[in-house]
Amino acid sequence: MGVQPADIRQHLDRILGDEARLLAELEQILGLESNVVRGDDATAIENIGGSRQHCVDNLGRLDAERTSTCRMLSFGEGRTGFEKLLAWCDADRKLRARWQRNLEVAGRCKDLNDRNGAVVALKLGQVQQLLATLRGGSVEPAYGRQGARFDGFARRELGQA
């Protein structure tokens, strides 16, 4: 006797439920983060970033679990593989409806995250301009695309000619 659709359905029901809970938490955190990144409290920014990252890490784990289930049952990977898996085990389409709701919340989270990122980028640009003014030179980015500090900037001391 092989793997039964009912067993996989129960497994996916748990994954989608956990995912829904984490996405709701992430949406709430990103909403709070929106207010925090507009302020100047570095500790609050750091703390909320850790909470956000915790949710994202757990969502990544759930996605890996879903992908593993698809591969284990030879349905492939990605959205197409998951669609095939749902077609096999979700005759009443309730899991598919839960998944669609999760995708909608994930889309809202992406929009919130993009807006927060734009605020952070704007603030970073303002800080870079201030640093350039203090140094008496042109604006050089303090961080590269991957968040690494540029070597030349790290060696300069502010307030010295």
C-alpha positions as CSV (number, residue, x, y, z in Angstrom):
1,M,0.0,0.0,0.0
2,G,1.6,3.3,-1.1
3,V,1.1,6.9,-0.1
4,Q,-2.6,7.8,0.1
5,P,-4.0,11.1,-1.1
6,A,-5.7,11.6,2.3
7,D,-2.4,11.3,4.1
8,I,-0.8,14.0,1.8
9,R,-3.9,16.1,2.1
10,Q,-3.5,16.1,5.9
11,H,0.2,16.9,5.6
12,L,-0.5,19.8,3.2
13,D,-3.4,21.1,5.4
14,R,-0.8,21.4,8.3
15,I,1.7,23.2,6.0
16,L,-0.9,25.6,4.6
17,G,-2.2,26.3,8.1
18,D,1.2,27.1,9.5
19,E,2.0,29.2,6.4
20,A,-1.3,31.2,6.9
21,R,-0.4,31.9,10.5
22,L,3.2,33.0,9.6
23,L,2.0,35.2,6.7
24,A,-0.5,36.9,9.0
25,E,2.2,37.5,11.5
26,L,4.6,38.7,8.8
27,E,2.0,41.1,7.5
28,Q,1.5,42.5,11.0
29,I,5.2,42.9,11.5
30,L,5.7,44.6,8.2
31,G,2.9,47.0,9.1
32,L,4.6,47.8,12.4
33,E,8.0,48.0,10.6
34,S,6.5,50.7,8.3
35,N,6.2,53.0,11.3
36,V,9.5,52.0,12.8
37,V,11.6,52.6,9.7
38,R,10.1,56.1,9.4
39,G,11.5,56.9,12.9
40,D,15.0,57.2,14.2
41,D,15.0,54.4,16.8
42,A,17.9,52.1,15.7
43,T,17.1,49.5,18.4
44,A,13.5,49.3,17.3
45,I,14.6,48.9,13.7
46,E,17.0,46.1,14.7
47,N,14.4,44.3,16.8
48,I,11.6,44.4,14.2
49,G,14.1,43.2,11.6
50,G,14.8,40.2,13.7
51,S,11.1,39.3,14.0
52,R,10.6,39.7,10.3
53,Q,13.6,37.5,9.5
54,H,12.3,34.8,11.9
55,C,9.0,34.7,10.0
56,V,10.7,34.6,6.6
57,D,13.0,31.8,7.8
58,N,10.1,29.7,9.0
59,L,8.2,30.4,5.7
60,G,11.2,29.2,3.9
61,R,11.2,26.0,5.9
62,L,7.6,25.4,5.0
63,D,8.2,26.0,1.3
64,A,11.1,23.5,1.4
65,E,8.8,21.0,3.1
66,R,6.2,21.5,0.4
67,T,8.8,21.2,-2.4
68,S,10.2,18.0,-0.8
69,T,6.7,16.5,-0.8
70,C,6.2,17.4,-4.4
71,R,9.5,15.8,-5.4
72,M,9.0,12.7,-3.2
73,L,5.8,12.0,-5.0
74,S,7.3,12.8,-8.5
75,F,5.1,15.9,-9.1
76,G,8.1,18.1,-9.9
77,E,9.0,21.4,-8.3
78,G,7.7,25.0,-8.1
79,R,4.1,26.1,-8.6
80,T,3.5,23.6,-11.4
81,G,4.5,20.7,-9.2
82,F,2.4,21.9,-6.4
83,E,-0.6,22.4,-8.7
84,K,-0.2,18.8,-9.8
85,L,0.0,17.6,-6.2
86,L,-3.2,19.5,-5.3
87,A,-5.0,18.1,-8.4
88,W,-4.1,14.6,-7.1
89,C,-5.0,14.9,-3.4
90,D,-7.5,17.9,-3.2
91,A,-10.7,16.7,-4.8
92,D,-12.9,19.2,-2.9
93,R,-10.4,22.1,-3.7
94,K,-10.3,23.3,-0.1
95,L,-6.5,23.2,0.0
96,R,-6.3,25.1,-3.3
97,A,-8.5,27.8,-1.8
98,R,-6.3,28.0,1.3
99,W,-3.3,28.2,-0.9
100,Q,-4.8,31.1,-3.0
101,R,-5.5,33.0,0.2
102,N,-1.9,32.5,1.3
103,L,-0.7,33.8,-2.0
104,E,-2.9,36.9,-1.6
105,V,-1.4,37.6,1.8
106,A,2.1,36.9,0.5
107,G,1.5,39.5,-2.2
108,R,0.4,42.1,0.4
109,C,3.5,41.3,2.4
110,K,5.7,41.8,-0.7
111,D,4.1,45.2,-1.3
112,L,4.6,46.2,2.3
113,N,8.2,45.0,2.2
114,D,8.9,46.9,-1.0
115,R,7.5,50.1,0.5
116,N,9.5,49.7,3.7
117,G,12.6,49.1,1.5
118,A,12.0,52.3,-0.4
119,V,11.9,54.2,2.9
120,V,15.1,52.6,4.1
121,A,16.8,53.4,0.8
122,L,15.7,57.0,0.9
123,K,17.0,57.3,4.5
124,L,20.3,55.7,3.6
125,G,20.7,58.1,0.7
126,Q,20.1,61.0,3.1
127,V,22.7,59.6,5.5
128,Q,25.2,59.2,2.7
129,Q,24.6,62.9,1.6
130,L,25.2,64.0,5.2
131,L,28.4,62.0,5.4
132,A,29.6,63.5,2.2
133,T,28.9,66.9,3.5
134,L,30.9,66.1,6.7
135,R,33.8,64.7,4.7
136,G,33.7,67.6,2.2
137,G,33.5,65.4,-0.8
138,S,31.1,63.6,-3.1
139,V,28.5,61.1,-2.2
140,E,30.0,57.5,-2.2
141,P,27.7,54.7,-1.3
142,A,28.4,53.3,2.2
143,Y,27.0,49.9,1.2
144,G,27.0,47.8,-2.0
145,R,24.1,46.0,-3.5
146,Q,24.7,42.9,-1.2
147,G,24.9,45.1,1.9
148,A,28.7,44.8,2.1
149,R,30.6,48.0,3.1
150,F,32.8,49.6,0.5
151,D,36.4,49.3,1.6
152,G,37.4,52.9,0.8
153,F,34.6,54.2,3.0
154,A,35.4,51.9,6.0
155,R,38.9,53.3,6.3
156,R,38.0,57.0,6.4
157,E,37.7,58.9,9.6
158,L,35.1,61.6,9.9
159,G,36.2,65.1,10.8
160,Q,39.7,64.8,9.5
161,A,41.0,66.5,6.4
